[in-house]
Amino acid sequence: MAKTVTLRLDEDAYDELQEAAAARQRPLATFIAAAALARMREGKSVDDEEMAEILGNDALLRGLEAGSQQARQRRGDFVA
């Protein structure tokens, strides 16, 4: 079921978003929802530099592996 959200924008932001939506022949609400979801999903992945830092951290990798094993064995404390 679709939900309604009220969003307050200053006039400049509104005009900019409206122009971008019109250029893509999309309704403003659809454009804003798609842009927000895309931006959120972008933030869920790491860039090459961050991944190199993660892979270079042996203690972190050991902890992740231990946690992964516990999850597969359904042991440990899980936080939702």
RAMOFEN-V10713 format. One record per backbone hydrogen bond with DSSP energy under -1.0 kcal/mol. CO is the residue of the C=O (numbers start at 1). NH is the residue of the N-H. If there is no record, write none. Layout:
# RAMOFEN-V10713
CO|NH ; CO|NH
This chain:
# RAMOFEN-V10713
10|14 ; 11|15 ; 12|16 ; 13|17 ; 14|18 ; 15|19 ; 16|20 ; 17|21 ; 18|22 ; 19|23 ; 20|24 ; 21|26 ; 22|25 ; 27|31 ; 28|32 ; 29|33 ; 30|34 ; 31|35 ; 32|36 ; 33|37 ; 34|38 ; 35|39 ; 36|40 ; 37|41 ; 38|42 ; 39|43 ; 41|44 ; 42|45 ; 47|51 ; 48|52 ; 49|53 ; 50|54 ; 51|55 ; 52|56 ; 54|57 ; 57|61 ; 58|62 ; 59|63 ; 60|64 ; 61|65 ; 62|66 ; 63|67 ; 64|68 ; 65|69 ; 66|70 ; 67|71 ; 68|72 ; 69|73 ; 70|75 ; 71|74
